[in-house]
Amino acid sequence: MTAAAIARSATATTAHPADRLLTAFARVGAPVCVGLDPVLERMPAEIAHANGDIAPAEQLLRFSIVVLDAIMPFVACVKIQSACFERYGGAGIAALHQTSAAVKAHGMELILDAKRGDIGITAEHYAAASALHHADWTTANGYLGEDGLLPFLARVDGAPGRGAFALVRTSNGSGDAIQSLRLADGRTVAEAMADSVATLGAAHLGEQGTSALGAVVGATKRADAAALRTRMPQQMLLVPGYGAQGGGVDDVLPCFRADGTGAIITASRSVLYPSGSSDWRGNVARAAEAFHHEIRRGLGQ
């Protein structure tokens, strides 16, 4: 077994999800994640028309498999946007399941971006569904309190531990209308959510001191990132909005801890649909490599 295979095996069997992520990032050398958000309108012609027109869900699956092969040398984590698959009904769910299985077969950590949020017993059902899709982490809405988050941290049938990323400061502009509101105690809604995540997550630390309950903090919210990082020192921050949404290296650096850990920078469209030659597979691979090196340079590595 090669050194890389041994590392992948160790990562897959480590009980705590944050320890697995940190180990995976150390293996590839950068804390980067590719968001797998495939849309039918942007499928390469050879996918859309291979052997005649093929069903939408099958196109998404074929595209995703090629992308995973292209990015694997540079990326240790993939975030699948569940909605892109769910919109196609049962066939889409089947494609989602096959794609998530392929992520794990490539030795990558998997974040299911489903933004689930409900009261305890319903959250347990959502958490069980996430586990069926091999998710190591699930994005979740924490505004229903801890009973809407804790089910996503539970181990299922002896499987390795799982984690959740609670929405704290999202990358979309209209989120400001709610997340920036001031409470009576002077905190913003986002700051109050960050404090809640930090308190709840303190009971779920891994061996490397990072919690299984992380937080979503958008790359487009640079002004808030440093303050939120201070409020959540033990959290892994999932940082969307890099690349096509306008976030750059300087925007994401405040999300990291002093030792250069604690954040996952995710890019989607800039990697999935880069400009370049007619070799779209090669374009994806080169975009993933460039993304990898941009973050490394930003961290001084």
C-alpha positions in Angstrom: 0.0 0.0 0.0 1.3 3.4 -0.9 1.8 6.2 1.6 -1.1 8.1 0.1 -3.3 5.0 0.4 -2.3 4.5 4.0 -3.1 8.2 4.8 -6.5 7.8 3.1 -7.2 4.7 5.1 -6.3 6.4 8.3 -8.4 9.4 7.5 -11.4 7.2 6.7 -11.3 5.3 10.0 -10.5 8.2 12.4 -13.6 8.6 14.6 -13.7 12.3 14.9 -14.7 14.3 11.8 -12.5 17.4 12.5 -9.5 15.2 13.0 -10.2 13.5 9.7 -10.5 16.8 7.9 -7.2 18.2 9.4 -5.4 15.0 8.5 -6.8 15.1 4.9 -5.7 18.7 4.4 -2.3 17.9 5.7 -2.1 15.1 3.1 -2.8 17.3 0.1 -1.1 20.4 1.5 -4.0 22.9 1.4 -7.4 23.4 3.2 -9.4 23.6 0.0 -12.8 22.1 -0.9 -14.5 22.0 -4.3 -18.2 22.6 -4.3 -19.9 20.2 -6.7 -22.9 22.2 -7.9 -23.5 20.8 -11.4 -26.2 22.5 -13.5 -27.6 21.1 -16.7 -27.1 24.3 -18.7 -23.4 24.1 -18.3 -22.7 20.5 -19.1 -19.9 19.9 -21.7 -21.2 18.8 -25.1 -19.6 15.4 -24.8 -21.5 14.8 -21.6 -24.8 16.1 -22.7 -24.8 14.3 -26.1 -22.7 11.2 -25.5 -24.4 8.3 -27.4 -27.4 10.5 -27.9 -29.1 12.7 -25.4 -29.1 11.4 -21.9 -31.3 12.1 -18.9 -30.4 15.1 -16.7 -29.5 13.1 -13.6 -27.2 10.9 -15.6 -25.5 13.9 -17.1 -24.8 15.3 -13.6 -23.5 12.0 -12.5 -21.1 11.6 -15.4 -19.9 15.2 -15.1 -19.3 14.8 -11.4 -17.3 11.6 -11.8 -14.9 13.3 -14.3 -14.6 16.3 -12.0 -13.6 14.1 -9.1 -10.9 12.4 -11.1 -9.6 15.8 -12.2 -9.4 17.4 -8.8 -8.3 14.5 -6.6 -4.5 15.3 -6.6 -5.2 18.8 -5.3 -8.3 18.6 -3.1 -9.1 16.5 -0.1 -12.7 17.6 0.5 -15.8 17.9 -1.7 -19.0 19.8 -0.9 -22.0 18.4 -2.8 -24.9 20.8 -3.3 -27.8 18.4 -2.7 -30.4 20.7 -4.4 -28.7 20.4 -7.8 -29.5 16.6 -7.7 -32.8 16.6 -5.7 -34.6 18.7 -8.3 -34.6 15.7 -10.6 -36.6 13.5 -8.3 -35.8 9.9 -7.7 -33.2 9.7 -10.5 -31.5 12.8 -9.0 -31.4 11.2 -5.6 -29.9 8.1 -7.1 -27.3 10.2 -8.9 -26.5 12.0 -5.6 -26.0 8.8 -3.9 -23.7 7.5 -6.6 -21.7 10.7 -6.6 -21.3 10.7 -2.8 -20.1 7.1 -3.0 -17.5 8.1 -5.6 -16.3 10.9 -3.4 -15.6 8.4 -0.6 -14.0 6.0 -3.1 -11.6 8.7 -4.0 -10.5 9.0 -0.4 -12.0 12.5 0.0 -14.0 14.0 2.9 -17.6 14.7 2.0 -19.8 17.7 3.0 -23.4 17.4 2.1 -24.6 20.9 1.5 -28.3 20.4 2.3 -28.9 23.2 4.9 -31.2 21.0 6.9 -33.0 22.5 9.8 -35.9 21.2 11.9 -36.9 20.1 15.5 -35.2 17.1 17.1 -37.0 14.0 15.8 -37.2 15.4 12.3 -33.6 16.4 12.4 -32.8 12.8 13.3 -34.5 11.7 10.1 -32.5 14.3 8.1 -29.3 13.2 9.8 -30.0 9.5 9.0 -30.5 10.5 5.3 -27.2 12.3 5.3 -25.5 9.3 6.7 -27.0 7.2 3.9 -25.3 9.5 1.4 -21.9 8.9 3.1 -21.8 12.5 4.4 -18.9 13.2 6.8 -20.5 16.7 7.5 -23.8 18.3 6.8 -24.7 22.0 6.5 -27.5 22.8 8.9 -29.6 25.7 10.0 -29.0 26.3 13.7 -31.9 28.7 14.3 -34.1 26.0 15.8 -31.6 25.5 18.6 -29.4 22.6 19.7 -32.0 19.8 19.1 -31.8 20.7 15.4 -28.0 20.3 15.3 -27.1 17.5 17.7 -28.5 14.7 15.5 -26.0 15.5 12.8 -23.1 14.9 15.3 -24.3 11.5 16.4 -22.6 8.3 15.3 -24.8 5.9 13.3 -24.5 2.1 13.5 -20.8 2.3 14.6 -19.8 4.5 11.6 -17.1 7.1 12.0 -18.2 10.3 13.7 -19.9 13.0 11.7 -20.0 16.7 11.9 -22.2 19.7 11.0 -21.6 23.2 9.8 -24.2 25.6 11.3 -25.1 28.7 9.2 -23.7 31.7 11.0 -22.7 34.4 8.3 -23.7 33.4 4.9 -22.2 34.6 1.6 -25.3 35.9 0.0 -26.0 39.7 0.1 -29.6 39.5 1.3 -28.5 37.6 4.4 -27.4 40.9 5.8 -31.0 41.9 6.5 -31.3 39.3 9.2 -27.8 38.4 10.2 -26.6 42.0 10.8 -29.5 43.0 13.0 -28.6 44.1 16.5 -30.0 42.4 19.6 -30.8 44.1 22.8 -27.4 43.1 24.3 -25.5 44.7 21.3 -24.5 41.5 19.5 -25.6 40.9 15.9 -27.8 37.9 15.1 -24.7 36.3 13.5 -22.6 36.9 16.6 -25.3 35.4 18.8 -25.4 32.3 16.6 -21.6 32.1 16.7 -21.6 32.1 20.5 -24.3 29.4 20.5 -22.2 27.2 18.1 -19.1 27.7 20.2 -20.9 26.8 23.5 -22.6 23.7 22.0 -19.5 22.6 20.1 -17.2 22.7 23.1 -18.6 19.3 24.1 -17.6 17.7 20.8 -13.8 18.3 20.4 -11.5 16.0 18.6 -7.9 15.1 19.6 -6.6 18.1 17.7 -8.8 20.5 19.6 -11.3 21.2 16.9 -15.1 20.7 17.3 -17.4 18.4 15.2 -19.7 21.4 15.1 -18.4 24.0 12.7 -19.8 27.2 11.2 -20.5 28.6 7.8 -18.8 32.1 7.4 -18.9 33.5 3.8 -15.7 34.7 2.1 -17.7 37.8 1.0 -18.1 38.9 4.7 -14.5 39.8 5.4 -15.5 42.6 7.8 -17.1 40.1 10.1 -14.8 37.1 9.7 -12.1 38.1 12.3 -14.7 38.8 15.0 -16.5 35.6 14.4 -13.3 33.6 14.4 -12.5 35.1 17.8 -15.9 34.0 19.1 -15.4 30.5 17.7 -11.8 29.5 18.4 -12.5 25.7 18.3 -14.7 25.7 15.2 -13.8 24.7 11.7 -15.1 27.4 9.5 -16.6 26.5 6.1 -15.9 29.5 3.9 -18.0 29.6 0.7 -18.0 32.5 -1.8 -14.4 32.2 -3.0 -13.8 32.8 -6.7 -16.9 33.4 -8.8 -18.8 35.0 -5.9 -16.1 37.6 -5.5 -14.1 36.4 -2.4 -10.3 36.5 -2.7 -7.3 35.3 -0.7 -7.3 38.4 1.5 -10.9 37.9 2.3 -10.5 34.4 3.6 -7.3 34.8 5.7 -9.2 36.1 8.8 -11.1 32.9 8.9 -8.0 30.9 9.8 -6.5 30.5 13.3 -3.0 31.7 14.0 -1.4 28.4 13.0 -3.1 28.4 9.6 -5.7 25.8 10.4 -9.4 26.0 11.2 -10.9 27.0 7.9 -12.0 25.3 4.7 -12.0 27.5 1.6 -14.5 26.3 -1.0 -14.8 27.2 -4.6 -17.4 25.9 -7.0 -18.0 27.6 -10.4 -14.5 28.9 -10.8 -13.3 25.3 -10.7 -16.2 23.5 -12.4 -16.5 25.8 -15.3 -13.2 27.5 -16.0 -12.3 29.2 -19.3 -9.5 27.7 -21.3 -9.0 25.2 -24.1 -11.5 22.7 -25.5 -10.0 20.2 -23.0 -12.6 20.7 -20.3 -11.2 18.0 -18.1 -7.8 19.6 -18.2 -9.3 23.0 -17.5 -10.9 21.7 -14.4 -7.7 20.0 -13.2 -5.7 23.2 -13.8 -8.3 25.4 -12.1 -8.2 23.1 -9.0 -4.4 23.2 -9.0 -4.4 27.0 -9.2 -7.0 27.2 -6.4 -4.8 24.9 -4.3 -1.7 27.0 -4.8 -3.5 30.3 -4.3 -4.6 29.3 -0.8 -1.2 27.8 0.0 0.5 31.1 -1.0 -2.0 33.1 1.0 -1.1 31.0 4.1 2.6 31.5 3.4 3.3 27.9 2.6 
